[in-house]
Amino acid sequence: MKLTIERAALLRALNHVQSVVERRNTIPILANVLVEAKDGMLSLNATDMDISIVEKTVAEVSSPGSITAPAHTLYDIVRKLPEGAQVDLDASGGGDRLVLSSGRSRFTLQTLPTEDFPVMTGGDMPHSFDLDSGAMRTLIDRTRFAISTEETRYYLNGIYVHAVTEGDPKLRAVATDGHRLARVEIDLPEGAEAMPGVIIPRKTVAELRKLIEETDGAITISLSETKIRFGFDGAVLISKLIDGTFPDYERVIPTGNDKILKVDRESFSRAVDRVSTIATEKLRAIKLSIDSGQITLSASSQENGTAIEELQVDYDKESIEIGFNARYLMDIADQIESNQAEFHLADAASPTIVRDAEDPGALYVLMPMRV
């Protein structure tokens, strides 16, 4: 195998695939990236046995072939080369070496046999549809903050994506950690009507989000009960799905919250941030005292003292005092794109709904805490 490629193109592809590779691997071949060159294209493939990313980019191939090389080492070398450099990759000398040359730099890397590399296949994926990359970014960005990191409740360690076909058909993404819930929906793409509800793992969500950061076109999504495939711009991500049942989240979304508070999102978020400086690091508890036309945010701790801030709001129901985790409040406020956030409250002990005043497709539920 022998090829020449621009540093920028190689770096971009390596950046996408190498992040799948775990830093510590008990299986040596999983620390490597599969490098294949043929027909004027360079293909890079990395996997951790749960996720596989393949990315193709144009290269000047003088001798086709394939090899596997250490993913992180290769990425670090290319990253440190000067901008605009041409990179030569040469594995034509036989043996177990890959030679990387650029300008006056030359690196010789240990390799492992291509035959040992586990190529992950998607198998039969009966459901397929196209989704705009902007819509995919919205579904991920508005929900992933609520994904649970508690490994014992593994079925919450991802985003639950499913089709809602009653009434106005929607594609819905849901994530929850038991303390807060995010539910975002968009119009159901053609072909997604019969898709099963699937839980996309947290790591897959993170890798996919990085991959589609600069993508403008459509993403082709194919899936079965156990695997999902995303294809776009010369890249393919295949991932296993979480084998579990997502809880009936509709049961925790309250329906009788009739006390509606409207507040400027940015002013509220900054006030929460300031007041929570006093709160203890462990609990991050903040109290909201809501009266007609006004909200008072307060926090106190024995070590730090007290903090109080008042804000003007649109509210005309009876007074209510309720406590929340400040970090959770700010996380939800960060998802709201319009200037106004709406809080739908019931009482101090019941879940609160938070909505974006201009986005009916997004809904957040926040559990209160004692303060």
Summary of the structure (lengths in Angstrom):
residues: 371
radius of gyration: 24.9
end to end distance: 65.3
largest distance: 80.4
contacts: 1199
relative contact order: 0.11
helix: 22%
strand: 43%
